[in-house]
Amino acid sequence: MTEHLLFISTQEIFVILIIVVMLFGSKKIPELARGLGKGIRELKDASNDIRREIQSSADEIKKEAQKIDKDLKK
């Protein structure tokens, strides 16, 4: 039984790689990979920034709710 990556067989992956090399050339592929890596890193950093901002907002709201609850119990 062969392993399938995203439901693509080994032969199909090989054909795709050959087409990529034919279209872009072997010298251009590392540059494309670097650009793709930078793009993925920027996307990851942006999503981490958004997650951090949401978490800090949630923490502030929680602190305010605790303060209001404390004031109401007085």
Biopython code that builds the backbone (N, CA, C, O; Angstrom):
import numpy as np
from Bio.PDB.StructureBuilder import StructureBuilder

atoms = [
    (1, "MET", "N", (0.853, -1.189, 0.000)),
    (1, "MET", "CA", (0.000, 0.000, 0.000)),
    (1, "MET", "C", (0.888, 1.238, 0.000)),
    (1, "MET", "O", (1.799, 1.347, 0.820)),
    (2, "THR", "N", (0.634, 2.152, -0.895)),
    (2, "THR", "CA", (1.461, 3.349, -0.998)),
    (2, "THR", "C", (0.858, 4.483, -0.189)),
    (2, "THR", "O", (-0.352, 4.549, 0.025)),
    (3, "GLU", "N", (1.736, 5.371, 0.253)),
    (3, "GLU", "CA", (1.294, 6.541, 0.994)),
    (3, "GLU", "C", (0.815, 7.611, 0.018)),
    (3, "GLU", "O", (1.404, 7.793, -1.048)),
    (4, "HIS", "N", (-0.242, 8.311, 0.379)),
    (4, "HIS", "CA", (-0.759, 9.386, -0.473)),
    (4, "HIS", "C", (-0.688, 10.699, 0.293)),
    (4, "HIS", "O", (-1.159, 10.801, 1.425)),
    (5, "LEU", "N", (-0.101, 11.684, -0.333)),
    (5, "LEU", "CA", (-0.020, 13.018, 0.228)),
    (5, "LEU", "C", (-1.079, 13.868, -0.454)),
    (5, "LEU", "O", (-0.973, 14.175, -1.641)),
    (6, "LEU", "N", (-2.085, 14.241, 0.294)),
    (6, "LEU", "CA", (-3.190, 15.037, -0.236)),
    (6, "LEU", "C", (-3.866, 14.344, -1.416)),
    (6, "LEU", "O", (-4.284, 14.996, -2.373)),
    (7, "PHE", "N", (-3.967, 13.041, -1.340)),
    (7, "PHE", "CA", (-4.623, 12.234, -2.365)),
    (7, "PHE", "C", (-3.922, 12.323, -3.720)),
    (7, "PHE", "O", (-4.554, 12.152, -4.762)),
    (8, "ILE", "N", (-2.618, 12.589, -3.703)),
    (8, "ILE", "CA", (-1.828, 12.640, -4.926)),
    (8, "ILE", "C", (-0.812, 11.510, -4.865)),
    (8, "ILE", "O", (-0.121, 11.336, -3.860)),
    (9, "SER", "N", (-0.728, 10.755, -5.935)),
    (9, "SER", "CA", (0.218, 9.634, -5.945)),
    (9, "SER", "C", (1.632, 10.128, -6.229)),
    (9, "SER", "O", (1.833, 11.280, -6.615)),
    (10, "THR", "N", (2.592, 9.260, -6.038)),
    (10, "THR", "CA", (3.992, 9.596, -6.271)),
    (10, "THR", "C", (4.237, 9.974, -7.729)),
    (10, "THR", "O", (4.997, 10.900, -8.012)),
    (11, "GLN", "N", (3.606, 9.271, -8.640)),
    (11, "GLN", "CA", (3.779, 9.569, -10.065)),
    (11, "GLN", "C", (3.258, 10.958, -10.400)),
    (11, "GLN", "O", (3.879, 11.681, -11.179)),
    (12, "GLU", "N", (2.134, 11.335, -9.825)),
    (12, "GLU", "CA", (1.575, 12.652, -10.088)),
    (12, "GLU", "C", (2.471, 13.752, -9.526)),
    (12, "GLU", "O", (2.640, 14.794, -10.159)),
    (13, "ILE", "N", (3.038, 13.534, -8.361)),
    (13, "ILE", "CA", (3.965, 14.501, -7.781)),
    (13, "ILE", "C", (5.186, 14.650, -8.682)),
    (13, "ILE", "O", (5.647, 15.768, -8.913)),
    (14, "PHE", "N", (5.707, 13.557, -9.186)),
    (14, "PHE", "CA", (6.869, 13.580, -10.079)),
    (14, "PHE", "C", (6.558, 14.379, -11.342)),
    (14, "PHE", "O", (7.380, 15.185, -11.779)),
    (15, "VAL", "N", (5.397, 14.170, -11.926)),
    (15, "VAL", "CA", (5.004, 14.910, -13.136)),
    (15, "VAL", "C", (4.886, 16.399, -12.831)),
    (15, "VAL", "O", (5.321, 17.230, -13.628)),
    (16, "ILE", "N", (4.305, 16.743, -11.690)),
    (16, "ILE", "CA", (4.170, 18.151, -11.303)),
    (16, "ILE", "C", (5.542, 18.788, -11.137)),
    (16, "ILE", "O", (5.757, 19.916, -11.583)),
    (17, "LEU", "N", (6.474, 18.082, -10.501)),
    (17, "LEU", "CA", (7.830, 18.611, -10.330)),
    (17, "LEU", "C", (8.523, 18.839, -11.666)),
    (17, "LEU", "O", (9.205, 19.847, -11.846)),
    (18, "ILE", "N", (8.356, 17.921, -12.594)),
    (18, "ILE", "CA", (8.956, 18.083, -13.923)),
    (18, "ILE", "C", (8.377, 19.315, -14.622)),
    (18, "ILE", "O", (9.118, 20.080, -15.239)),
    (19, "ILE", "N", (7.070, 19.508, -14.530)),
    (19, "ILE", "CA", (6.434, 20.672, -15.148)),
    (19, "ILE", "C", (6.940, 21.963, -14.518)),
    (19, "ILE", "O", (7.191, 22.940, -15.223)),
    (20, "VAL", "N", (7.090, 21.975, -13.187)),
    (20, "VAL", "CA", (7.592, 23.167, -12.498)),
    (20, "VAL", "C", (9.005, 23.492, -12.962)),
    (20, "VAL", "O", (9.318, 24.654, -13.223)),
    (21, "VAL", "N", (9.864, 22.476, -13.069)),
    (21, "VAL", "CA", (11.239, 22.701, -13.528)),
    (21, "VAL", "C", (11.239, 23.210, -14.959)),
    (21, "VAL", "O", (12.024, 24.096, -15.298)),
    (22, "MET", "N", (10.377, 22.668, -15.798)),
    (22, "MET", "CA", (10.319, 23.114, -17.195)),
    (22, "MET", "C", (9.820, 24.556, -17.301)),
    (22, "MET", "O", (10.313, 25.320, -18.131)),
    (23, "LEU", "N", (8.851, 24.931, -16.471)),
    (23, "LEU", "CA", (8.299, 26.286, -16.541)),
    (23, "LEU", "C", (9.250, 27.333, -15.978)),
    (23, "LEU", "O", (9.443, 28.383, -16.591)),
    (24, "PHE", "N", (9.842, 27.065, -14.827)),
    (24, "PHE", "CA", (10.623, 28.078, -14.140)),
    (24, "PHE", "C", (12.130, 27.905, -14.279)),
    (24, "PHE", "O", (12.875, 28.865, -14.081)),
    (25, "GLY", "N", (12.583, 26.738, -14.606)),
    (25, "GLY", "CA", (14.021, 26.496, -14.696)),
    (25, "GLY", "C", (14.602, 26.177, -13.324)),
    (25, "GLY", "O", (14.094, 26.620, -12.294)),
    (26, "SER", "N", (15.652, 25.418, -13.339)),
    (26, "SER", "CA", (16.224, 24.956, -12.069)),
    (26, "SER", "C", (16.866, 26.082, -11.270)),
    (26, "SER", "O", (16.990, 25.963, -10.051)),
    (27, "LYS", "N", (17.278, 27.171, -11.912)),
    (27, "LYS", "CA", (17.901, 28.281, -11.191)),
    (27, "LYS", "C", (16.872, 29.172, -10.503)),
    (27, "LYS", "O", (17.186, 29.834, -9.514)),
    (28, "LYS", "N", (15.675, 29.192, -11.010)),
    (28, "LYS", "CA", (14.642, 30.074, -10.468)),
    (28, "LYS", "C", (13.887, 29.442, -9.294)),
    (28, "LYS", "O", (13.295, 30.163, -8.491)),
    (29, "ILE", "N", (13.897, 28.134, -9.183)),
    (29, "ILE", "CA", (13.129, 27.440, -8.149)),
    (29, "ILE", "C", (13.562, 27.834, -6.733)),
    (29, "ILE", "O", (12.688, 28.075, -5.901)),
    (30, "PRO", "N", (14.867, 27.914, -6.408)),
    (30, "PRO", "CA", (15.237, 28.344, -5.044)),
    (30, "PRO", "C", (14.739, 29.747, -4.699)),
    (30, "PRO", "O", (14.346, 30.008, -3.562)),
    (31, "GLU", "N", (14.757, 30.647, -5.680)),
    (31, "GLU", "CA", (14.243, 31.995, -5.442)),
    (31, "GLU", "C", (12.739, 31.952, -5.155)),
    (31, "GLU", "O", (12.257, 32.640, -4.256)),
    (32, "LEU", "N", (12.009, 31.149, -5.914)),
    (32, "LEU", "CA", (10.571, 31.005, -5.677)),
    (32, "LEU", "C", (10.305, 30.414, -4.301)),
    (32, "LEU", "O", (9.394, 30.853, -3.599)),
    (33, "ALA", "N", (11.100, 29.416, -3.913)),
    (33, "ALA", "CA", (10.925, 28.779, -2.607)),
    (33, "ALA", "C", (11.211, 29.773, -1.476)),
    (33, "ALA", "O", (10.503, 29.792, -0.469)),
    (34, "ARG", "N", (12.252, 30.598, -1.649)),
    (34, "ARG", "CA", (12.562, 31.615, -0.640)),
    (34, "ARG", "C", (11.416, 32.621, -0.513)),
    (34, "ARG", "O", (11.018, 32.988, 0.593)),
    (35, "GLY", "N", (10.898, 33.056, -1.650)),
    (35, "GLY", "CA", (9.781, 34.000, -1.627)),
    (35, "GLY", "C", (8.551, 33.401, -0.976)),
    (35, "GLY", "O", (7.848, 34.069, -0.217)),
    (36, "LEU", "N", (8.298, 32.145, -1.277)),
    (36, "LEU", "CA", (7.158, 31.465, -0.661)),
    (36, "LEU", "C", (7.361, 31.334, 0.842)),
    (36, "LEU", "O", (6.424, 31.525, 1.618)),
    (37, "GLY", "N", (8.579, 31.009, 1.252)),
    (37, "GLY", "CA", (8.883, 30.896, 2.685)),
    (37, "GLY", "C", (8.707, 32.213, 3.412)),
    (37, "GLY", "O", (8.172, 32.250, 4.519)),
    (38, "LYS", "N", (9.162, 33.308, 2.783)),
    (38, "LYS", "CA", (8.995, 34.629, 3.393)),
    (38, "LYS", "C", (7.518, 34.985, 3.511)),
    (38, "LYS", "O", (7.082, 35.543, 4.518)),
    (39, "GLY", "N", (6.754, 34.658, 2.473)),
    (39, "GLY", "CA", (5.318, 34.938, 2.508)),
    (39, "GLY", "C", (4.620, 34.161, 3.609)),
    (39, "GLY", "O", (3.765, 34.701, 4.311)),
    (40, "ILE", "N", (4.979, 32.910, 3.758)),
    (40, "ILE", "CA", (4.377, 32.085, 4.810)),
    (40, "ILE", "C", (4.765, 32.621, 6.186)),
    (40, "ILE", "O", (3.937, 32.657, 7.097)),
    (41, "ARG", "N", (6.031, 33.039, 6.337)),
    (41, "ARG", "CA", (6.475, 33.587, 7.622)),
    (41, "ARG", "C", (5.718, 34.869, 7.953)),
    (41, "ARG", "O", (5.307, 35.065, 9.097)),
    (42, "GLU", "N", (5.528, 35.747, 6.962)),
    (42, "GLU", "CA", (4.787, 36.990, 7.196)),
    (42, "GLU", "C", (3.343, 36.699, 7.585)),
    (42, "GLU", "O", (2.791, 37.348, 8.474)),
    (43, "LEU", "N", (2.739, 35.729, 6.922)),
    (43, "LEU", "CA", (1.369, 35.346, 7.259)),
    (43, "LEU", "C", (1.294, 34.804, 8.678)),
    (43, "LEU", "O", (0.372, 35.131, 9.425)),
    (44, "LYS", "N", (2.266, 33.974, 9.050)),
    (44, "LYS", "CA", (2.297, 33.412, 10.403)),
    (44, "LYS", "C", (2.492, 34.518, 11.441)),
    (44, "LYS", "O", (1.826, 34.522, 12.476)),
    (45, "ASP", "N", (3.403, 35.452, 11.167)),
    (45, "ASP", "CA", (3.632, 36.563, 12.092)),
    (45, "ASP", "C", (2.376, 37.421, 12.246)),
    (45, "ASP", "O", (2.029, 37.834, 13.352)),
    (46, "ALA", "N", (1.700, 37.683, 11.126)),
    (46, "ALA", "CA", (0.476, 38.492, 11.182)),
    (46, "ALA", "C", (-0.606, 37.778, 11.980)),
    (46, "ALA", "O", (-1.310, 38.408, 12.770)),
    (47, "SER", "N", (-0.744, 36.476, 11.783)),
    (47, "SER", "CA", (-1.768, 35.746, 12.540)),
    (47, "SER", "C", (-1.414, 35.700, 14.024)),
    (47, "SER", "O", (-2.304, 35.756, 14.873)),
    (48, "ASN", "N", (-0.123, 35.598, 14.346)),
    (48, "ASN", "CA", (0.289, 35.635, 15.758)),
    (48, "ASN", "C", (0.009, 37.001, 16.368)),
    (48, "ASN", "O", (-0.415, 37.086, 17.521)),
    (49, "ASP", "N", (0.241, 38.077, 15.608)),
    (49, "ASP", "CA", (-0.055, 39.422, 16.100)),
    (49, "ASP", "C", (-1.547, 39.588, 16.368)),
    (49, "ASP", "O", (-1.941, 40.162, 17.384)),
    (50, "ILE", "N", (-2.365, 39.090, 15.466)),
    (50, "ILE", "CA", (-3.816, 39.179, 15.649)),
    (50, "ILE", "C", (-4.243, 38.376, 16.870)),
    (50, "ILE", "O", (-5.056, 38.837, 17.672)),
    (51, "ARG", "N", (-3.692, 37.177, 17.007)),
    (51, "ARG", "CA", (-4.026, 36.326, 18.159)),
    (51, "ARG", "C", (-3.616, 37.012, 19.467)),
    (51, "ARG", "O", (-4.356, 36.977, 20.450)),
    (52, "ARG", "N", (-2.431, 37.637, 19.472)),
    (52, "ARG", "CA", (-1.948, 38.335, 20.663)),
    (52, "ARG", "C", (-2.856, 39.520, 21.006)),
    (52, "ARG", "O", (-3.165, 39.758, 22.173)),
    (53, "GLU", "N", (-3.277, 40.260, 19.973)),
    (53, "GLU", "CA", (-4.151, 41.409, 20.194)),
    (53, "GLU", "C", (-5.505, 40.971, 20.748)),
    (53, "GLU", "O", (-6.032, 41.597, 21.667)),
    (54, "ILE", "N", (-6.060, 39.914, 20.202)),
    (54, "ILE", "CA", (-7.342, 39.402, 20.701)),
    (54, "ILE", "C", (-7.207, 38.938, 22.141)),
    (54, "ILE", "O", (-8.085, 39.196, 22.966)),
    (55, "GLN", "N", (-6.098, 38.247, 22.450)),
    (55, "GLN", "CA", (-5.886, 37.754, 23.807)),
    (55, "GLN", "C", (-5.749, 38.906, 24.794)),
    (55, "GLN", "O", (-6.305, 38.855, 25.891)),
    (56, "SER", "N", (-5.002, 39.957, 24.407)),
    (56, "SER", "CA", (-4.837, 41.096, 25.311)),
    (56, "SER", "C", (-6.163, 41.823, 25.514)),
    (56, "SER", "O", (-6.453, 42.281, 26.619)),
    (57, "SER", "N", (-6.965, 41.932, 24.463)),
    (57, "SER", "CA", (-8.290, 42.553, 24.602)),
    (57, "SER", "C", (-9.180, 41.734, 25.518)),
    (57, "SER", "O", (-9.901, 42.285, 26.350)),
    (58, "ALA", "N", (-9.130, 40.424, 25.365)),
    (58, "ALA", "CA", (-9.935, 39.546, 26.222)),
    (58, "ALA", "C", (-9.487, 39.650, 27.671)),
    (58, "ALA", "O", (-10.316, 39.635, 28.580)),
    (59, "ASP", "N", (-8.177, 39.753, 27.894)),
    (59, "ASP", "CA", (-7.669, 39.903, 29.264)),
    (59, "ASP", "C", (-8.132, 41.211, 29.886)),
    (59, "ASP", "O", (-8.506, 41.248, 31.058)),
    (60, "GLU", "N", (-8.107, 42.295, 29.093)),
    (60, "GLU", "CA", (-8.573, 43.587, 29.600)),
    (60, "GLU", "C", (-10.056, 43.536, 29.949)),
    (60, "GLU", "O", (-10.465, 44.048, 30.991)),
    (61, "ILE", "N", (-10.852, 42.932, 29.098)),
    (61, "ILE", "CA", (-12.289, 42.819, 29.358)),
    (61, "ILE", "C", (-12.535, 41.991, 30.610)),
    (61, "ILE", "O", (-13.414, 42.314, 31.410)),
    (62, "LYS", "N", (-11.763, 40.926, 30.780)),
    (62, "LYS", "CA", (-11.909, 40.073, 31.963)),
    (62, "LYS", "C", (-11.570, 40.853, 33.229)),
    (62, "LYS", "O", (-12.266, 40.735, 34.237)),
    (63, "LYS", "N", (-10.491, 41.658, 33.178)),
    (63, "LYS", "CA", (-10.116, 42.464, 34.346)),
    (63, "LYS", "C", (-11.198, 43.479, 34.670)),
    (63, "LYS", "O", (-11.528, 43.687, 35.837)),
    (64, "GLU", "N", (-11.752, 44.113, 33.641)),
    (64, "GLU", "CA", (-12.815, 45.091, 33.870)),
    (64, "GLU", "C", (-14.054, 44.421, 34.452)),
    (64, "GLU", "O", (-14.699, 44.976, 35.342)),
    (65, "ALA", "N", (-14.393, 43.226, 33.955)),
    (65, "ALA", "CA", (-15.555, 42.504, 34.473)),
    (65, "ALA", "C", (-15.332, 42.118, 35.927)),
    (65, "ALA", "O", (-16.258, 42.197, 36.734)),
    (66, "GLN", "N", (-14.125, 41.704, 36.273)),
    (66, "GLN", "CA", (-13.833, 41.364, 37.679)),
    (66, "GLN", "C", (-13.910, 42.584, 38.562)),
    (66, "GLN", "O", (-14.390, 42.505, 39.693)),
    (67, "LYS", "N", (-13.438, 43.723, 38.056)),
    (67, "LYS", "CA", (-13.509, 44.967, 38.823)),
    (67, "LYS", "C", (-14.955, 45.376, 39.061)),
    (67, "LYS", "O", (-15.321, 45.776, 40.166)),
    (68, "ILE", "N", (-15.775, 45.275, 38.019)),
    (68, "ILE", "CA", (-17.202, 45.623, 38.156)),
    (68, "ILE", "C", (-17.872, 44.673, 39.134)),
    (68, "ILE", "O", (-18.662, 45.101, 39.975)),
    (69, "ASP", "N", (-17.561, 43.386, 39.029)),
    (69, "ASP", "CA", (-18.144, 42.399, 39.947)),
    (69, "ASP", "C", (-17.742, 42.686, 41.378)),
    (69, "ASP", "O", (-18.556, 42.565, 42.293)),
    (70, "LYS", "N", (-16.478, 43.069, 41.578)),
    (70, "LYS", "CA", (-15.969, 43.399, 42.911)),
    (70, "LYS", "C", (-16.678, 44.617, 43.443)),
    (70, "LYS", "O", (-17.041, 44.654, 44.618)),
    (71, "ASP", "N", (-16.891, 45.650, 42.580)),
    (71, "ASP", "CA", (-17.576, 46.866, 42.994)),
    (71, "ASP", "C", (-19.043, 46.592, 43.348)),
    (71, "ASP", "O", (-19.586, 47.203, 44.269)),
    (72, "LEU", "N", (-19.679, 45.673, 42.617)),
    (72, "LEU", "CA", (-21.088, 45.357, 42.884)),
    (72, "LEU", "C", (-21.261, 44.608, 44.187)),
    (72, "LEU", "O", (-22.300, 44.732, 44.834)),
    (73, "LYS", "N", (-20.271, 43.836, 44.586)),
    (73, "LYS", "CA", (-20.360, 43.067, 45.832)),
    (73, "LYS", "C", (-20.149, 43.933, 47.061)),
    (73, "LYS", "O", (-20.457, 43.497, 48.170)),
    (74, "LYS", "N", (-19.635, 45.148, 46.901)),
    (74, "LYS", "CA", (-19.396, 46.049, 48.046)),
    (74, "LYS", "C", (-20.658, 46.585, 48.593)),
    (74, "LYS", "O", (-20.637, 47.355, 49.554)),
]
sb = StructureBuilder()
sb.init_structure("model")
sb.init_model(0)
sb.init_chain("A")
sb.init_seg("    ")
for serial, (resi, resn, name, xyz) in enumerate(atoms, 1):
    if name == "N":
        sb.init_residue(resn, " ", resi, " ")
    sb.init_atom(name, np.array(xyz, "f"), 0.0, 1.0, " ", f" {name:<3s}", serial, name[0])
structure = sb.get_structure()
